[in-house]
């Protein structure tokens, strides 16, 4: 399953990251987990808006890959 480092949607300063594991689907991505720096899965506690922000970040990076920080496959 691919994973991607995203900005932690719970970090008000946008300095922390979470490692998001996801599955690609025809209409986008399905988030599987989002592990913070303590290796806690924060995905179950995220609001819909925060989940959509993670999905959007992943999709944006797939459409416009950067030289570093692009999605990785496992």
C-alpha positions in Angstrom: 0.0 0.0 0.0 1.4 3.4 -0.8 2.1 6.0 1.8 2.8 9.7 1.8 4.1 12.3 4.3 1.5 15.0 4.7 1.2 18.1 6.9 -0.5 17.1 10.2 -4.0 18.6 9.9 -4.0 18.9 13.8 -0.9 21.1 13.9 -2.0 24.7 13.8 1.5 25.8 12.7 1.7 23.3 9.9 5.2 22.1 11.0 4.5 18.5 11.9 3.9 15.7 9.5 1.9 12.5 9.5 2.6 9.4 7.4 -0.6 8.6 5.6 -1.2 5.1 4.2 -3.9 5.0 1.4 -5.4 3.1 -1.4 -5.9 4.6 -4.9 -9.4 4.4 -6.3 -11.0 5.5 -9.5 -12.5 8.6 -7.8 -9.6 9.5 -5.6 -7.9 7.9 -2.6 -9.2 6.1 0.5 -7.2 6.9 3.6 -6.2 3.8 5.6 -4.1 5.3 8.5 -2.3 8.5 9.5 0.5 8.0 11.9 2.0 11.0 13.8 5.5 11.3 15.1 4.6 9.2 18.1 3.4 6.5 15.7 -0.2 7.0 16.9 -2.9 6.6 14.2 -4.8 9.9 14.3 -7.1 9.1 11.4 -10.1 7.9 13.5 -10.1 11.3 15.4 -9.9 13.5 12.3 -12.9 15.5 11.2 -14.2 15.2 7.6 -12.5 18.5 6.6 -9.1 17.3 7.9 -9.5 14.0 6.0 -10.3 15.9 2.8 -7.2 18.1 3.3 -5.0 14.9 3.5 -6.7 13.4 0.4 -6.2 16.7 -1.4 -2.6 16.9 -0.5 -2.0 13.4 -1.7 -3.8 13.9 -5.0 -2.1 17.2 -5.6 1.3 15.6 -5.2 0.4 12.8 -7.6 -0.7 15.3 -10.2 2.3 17.6 -9.7 5.1 15.5 -8.2 8.0 17.2 -6.5 11.6 16.0 -6.5 11.2 15.1 -2.8 8.2 14.3 -0.7 6.3 12.6 -3.5 4.2 9.6 -2.7 6.0 6.3 -2.1 4.8 2.7 -2.6 5.4 0.0 0.0 
